[in-house]
Amino acid sequence: MASSPSLGPFSPAPPSLTPVMKEDGECINWAELPSDLTSSILRRLGSIDILENAQRVCTSWRGVCKDPEMWRKIDMRNLGDVGFNVEIMCRHAVDRSQGGLVEIEIWHFGTDSLLNYIADRSSNLRSLKLVKCSPLTCEGLTEAIVKLPLLEELEVSYCSLSVESLKVVGQSLPNLKTLKLNRIYRRFPCRPYVSDDDALAIAETMPRLSHLQLFANKLTNAGLNAILDHCPNLEHLDLRLCHSVRLLGDLKKRCSQRIKVLVRPGSDNDYYEDDDDSYDNDDVYGSF
């Protein structure tokens, strides 16, 4: 999931600003489009591109980019060294939302201090996605989560999250409907093991879940049964690379009756979308 290509600090004005000739010979100046239409167009960019490039194009675009409505959703999928401080940019984007932030997605650079900064200024946040934020600690995550009781969707992929923290998350988010808890998949683990700790924590504290993704989790049939017992609204279940689960007999029948969309452990779609191949060969996100 890559962010939109950056225009770069020395690039010419984007083609979208070049006057376009209509059939009747009249030229359209894209910089003079109505602000609501410009806003709709610019929302298709990632937040980094808006801050670094789009708002510098012209006065009208800058005005649109400063509108708090533009920052109800913040997309900070930084996939590499882009040459500037993305954490500072993220804080600036949060400030521009003026408390109206509803969704935010952060890749790679999330920290305890940043997450708490977001939580302190975004009491209406409904969706939080954290992917490969290795600086983030379990303590920092839970400290922020307790400030976001309206959260309905949470993704924690390839970040540190202990079972104890997972329980705090469930206890603090009574409206949580979607959880994506994705672990790093080791194709050749040194010590293969099974554990239902995550599954039991989910079963005990997240009764309103309707969507659950457990990529490369170590849960067993017992853990899955516990989730089915305590999450009556569950409709979408993704168990890719959960190789300790065996969907046979009664469990298979139960899933077919309860779950509308089921991605099985042995699905042909054994991967998790990712554009970063910097991990070593043993830490892959699917079997190839």
N, C-alpha and C positions, 0 to 999 in steps of 0.2 A: 504494500500500500504506500506508494510514494506520493509525496506532495507535488503540487504543480511545479513545472520547471521554472526556476528563477530567471528573471530577465537580466539580472546582473547589473552592478552599479554603473557599468560603462556601455550598456546596451542602448541602442536607439529606442525611441518611443515605440511601444508595441503596435503591431499592425492594426489593432482594433481602433486606434485613434486616427488612422489615415482616412481622409474623406472618401466616401464611397459614392460612386455615380449611380443614380437611379435611372430607370428606363426613360424617364422624361427629360433627362439631362441635368436634373437638380442634384447637388451634392449634399450628402448627409455628413454633418460633423458629429462624430460619436461623442466628443467631449461635451456636447450640448444636449445630450439625451436627458429626459426627465430623471430626477434623482432616484425615484423608486425603481426605474428600469436599470439605471447604472448600478444601484445597490444589488439588484437581482443578479446582474452579470458578475459583479466583483465577489459575491458570495461563493462563486464556484472556484475561487482561488483559495489556497491555504492561507492561514493567518500570517505566516512568515512572509509570503509574497506580498500580501496587502501592506504590511508594515515596511518592508524593505523596498518595495518597488511601486505598487499601484498608487499609493498615496502621494508619491512624488511626481506623478505624471503631469497633473495640472491642478489648478485651484478647485475646480468642480469635483474632481475625484477625491481630493483631500478632504473636502467638506463631507462627502458621503462616507469616507473612511473613518471619520471622527464621530459619526452617529452611533450612539449606544446600541441601536437596533442591529448594527452590523456585527456586534460582538456578543450576541446571545449564544452563538456557537463558536468555539475557538478550536481550530485545528492546528496543533503544533507537532506534526509528525516530522520531526527533524531526523533525517536518515544519515547524517554525516557531518563533517566539519564544514559548515557553511560560512565561516569567517566572521561571525559576530556572536554576541552573547545572547543565546536564545532564551535563557532564563529571565534576563532583564526584559526582553521583548515580550515574553509571556506575562510578566507582571504588568507591563504597560497595557497589553491587550485586556487583562482582567480589569484594570482601572477604567479603561474606556467603556466597559460594559455597565459601569455605574450600578452594580448590584443586580443586573438583569441576566447574568450568565446562567444558561440552562444546560449546555453541553460543553465538555472540554475533553480533548484527546491529546495526550502527551507521549512522545516516544523518546527514549534514551536519556533525557536530561533531568527528569523529575527528581527533586530533593525534598527532604522533610520540611525545610523552611519554605520552599515554593508551594508545596501542597497546603501548608497551614495558611499561607498568604491568600491562596485561592479560597479556602474554606471560610476564612474570616470575612471575606468580601462577597461571598456568593451563597447566601443562605437559601436561594431558590434553585440551586443546582439539582438537576434530575439525572444527568448522565456523566459518569467519570470513567475515562479509559486510560489506563497506565500500561505502557508496553516497554519492556526492557529498561526500566528505570532502576538500574543497579545501585545508584546512590541512596535510594529510598529505603528506609528501615521499617520494620514492623511497627515500632513504637511511633514513628512519624506518621505512618499511614493511619493507624487507629486514632491517634490524637486528632487528625483532621476529620476522619470519618464521623466521629461523634458530633461534629459541628454541622453535619449535613443530613439531618433526619428526613428530608424530602427525597433523597436519592432513590431512584427507581432502577437504574442500570449501573452496574459496576463491572469493569474489566480489570483484572490484575494478571498480566501475562508476562512470565519470565521475570518477575520481581520477587523480592523477599516477602513472604507472608506465612507466618507460623499458624499452627492450628489454634493457638490461644488468640491470636489476632483475628483469625477468621470468625471465631465465636463472638468477639467484640463487635465485629462488623455486622454480623447477623442480629445481634441484640440491639444495635444502635440504629438499624435501618428497617423500620417496620413496614415500609412501602416497597422494599426491594422485590422486583419482579424478574430481573435478568442478572445472572451472574456468569461471568466468563473467568474461570480460574485455570489458567494454562501453565503447565510446568514444562521445563526443558526436557525434551525426550533424548535419552541416551540410548543409542542403538546397541551399544555393547557395555552395559553397566558393569562395574567391578563387583557389586554386591546386589544382585536382584532381590527385591523385597516387595511385600505387599503391605498396604496400610489402609484402613478405613477411617482414619482420623478425620480427614477432610470431609468425607461423606457424612460421618456422624455429626460433625459440627454444622454442616449445612442442614441436615435433617432436624437437628435440635433447635435451630435459630432462624430458619428462613422458610416459614410455612407458605408464603405467598408467591414463591417462585413459579413463573410460567416458562421461562427459558433458562436452560443450564448447559454450559459448555465446560467440560472437564477434559481438556486435551492432555494426554500422556499422564493421567492420574493413576495412582497405585491401588485404587479401590477394588474391592472384590464384589461378588454377588451379594454378600451380606450388606455391604455398604450401599449398594444400589437399591436393595430392597428397603433399607431404612429411609432412603430419600423418597421412594415411591410411597411409603407408609405415611410420611409426614409432610409431603408437598402435594396436596391434592389437586392443585391447579396446574401442575407441570404438563406442558404440551410439546415443548421442543427440547430434545435431549441429544447432545453431541458427545459421544464417547470415543472419539478417534484416539487410537493408540493406547487405550486403557486395556492392556492385554491380559489383565488378571480377571476381567469380566467375561463370563461365559453365558451368552444369551441362548439358553437351552430350556426345554421343558416349561415349567410353570412360570419362570422368570420371562422367558421369551413371549409366552402368551400374555402375561401381565403387561409387558411393554407394548405389545401390539394393540391391546385393548385401551391402554391409558394414553399413550404418547402418539400425537398426530405426526410429528416429524422426528424420526429417530436416525441418527448417524451412528452406525455400529462401530465397534472397536476395530473390526477388520475391513472397514470401508475402503473401496478403491481410492477414495479421496483422502488418503492418509497424509495430509500436509496441513500446515497452518500458514496462511499467506504472509510472506515476509520478503523484503527486498534486501536484507542485510545478510551476506554470507560470510561474515567475519568470524563466526564461531568455528571451532575446530571440528573435524569430521565426526567426532563421537557425540557432539552436542547438536543433533539435527532435529528438525521439527517434523519429520516424517520419514517413511521408508521409501526408497527409490528403487 
